Amino acid sequence: MACLFCSIVAGDIPARRIYEDDKAIAFLDINPWKRGHTLVIPRRHVDDLLSADEALTEIAPAVTATARLLTERLGADGMNLLSNAGAVAGQEVFHLHLHLVPRYADDPGMRALFDRDTTIDLDEVQAALSS
């Protein structure tokens, strides 16, 4: 089976891209936990953060730039970073990805992290990040 995220990198599957550089792409998660929930992935295929020593280092600048973009443009008060490595850890797409989840003062703490906000308008979020 083809890799979903490799298809996004190739442009075969649309994604709401909000940041790109020569090593990584960042796009809005289609089923966000919080407003601005974004995935950062390497352009090259790497199964997970345990598969290649340098993979996390390669995408670090994109993670930092994307986190700053999300914080500045969406007014986030904090940020959670999460990566699942392996099926037992909850990884569903086996291409390294970091979840960047902006956090807001009115919904703090780890317990609230996984309460999905079903009212998020992804087109509105992308427009706020693209302006």
N, C-alpha and C positions, 0 to 999 in steps of 0.2 A: 504494500500500500504506500502511496506517495505521502510525503511529509506535508502536512497542512501549512506549516510556517515556511517551508521552502517554497511552496506555491505562492504564498504572500510575498516573499522576497522577489520571486520571479515576476510578479505582477499578474499571475494567472488567476488569483483570487483577490477581490477588492478588500481593502482594509482602510480604516480611518487613520492614516499615517499622520503623526504630529511631529516627528523628528526623524532625520536620517543622516548618517555619515557613511564613510567608506567601510566601516566595520559592522554597523548595527542599524536597526530600524526600530522605531517605537510607534505603536499604534494602540488606539483605544480598545479595551477589552469589550467584546460584544455582549457580555453578560456581567456588567460591572457590579462590584460590591459597593463602591462609593463613587461620587461624581469625579470623573477624571481618571478612574482606574485604567492603567496603561500597562502594556506588555513591552518589554525591551528584549529583542532577540538578536543574536549574531546573524550576519548575512550568510555565513557558511554554516553548514549543518554540523551541529554538535548535539549529541543526545541529551546531556545534562551537565551540570556544573562539575561533576566528578569525572567526566569523560576526557577532558583536555585541560591540562594545567593552566594554559594561558587564556582560555576562552573568557573567563570572567574579567580578567585584566583588559582584554581587547574591547569589551563592551562597557567598561567602567566610565569612560568619558561620555558615552551616550546616556548612561544611567544618571550621571550627575547633571548633564544638560537638560534632560527630560524632567528630572525631579525639580529643578529650578524653574523650568517653564510651567509646570503644573502648579507649583507654589505661587509664583508671581501672577500668572494669568487667572487662576481660579480662586485665589485668596485662601489657599489651604494653610492651616496652622501647624501641620506636621505631616509626616509621610511614613508609611510602612513599606518595607521592601521584603519580598518573599520569593523563594524559589524552592520548588519541590524537585528532589532528585530521586527518581525511581517510582515505580507503581505503588509500592508500599507507603511512600511518602505522599501520595496523592497526585503524582504527575500523570496527566492525561494526554498531553501532546509531547512526544518524545523528541523535542528540539529545545535546547536550553532557552529558558525565558525567565525574566525577572518581572514579578508583579510590582508595580509602583502604585500604591494606593494612597491618594491624598486623604488627609484626615482633617476634620473640622471641629472647632471647639464645642459645638453643640451636639457632637456625637463621638465622645472620646473613648479611649480604652480598647484593649484587645478583644474583649467580649463583643463589642459592637462592630469589630472589623468585618465579620462574616455575615452580618445582617444586610442582605442585598437591598438596595434602594431601587425599586421597580419603576420609579417615576422619572429616572434619568433620561434625558433626551440627548442621544449621542451626537446628533447633528448640531445641536446647540453647543455642546461641549467642544466639538471640533472647531466650530466657528470661533468660539472664545479663544481657543489656543492658536488659531491661524491668523488672527488679526494683528 
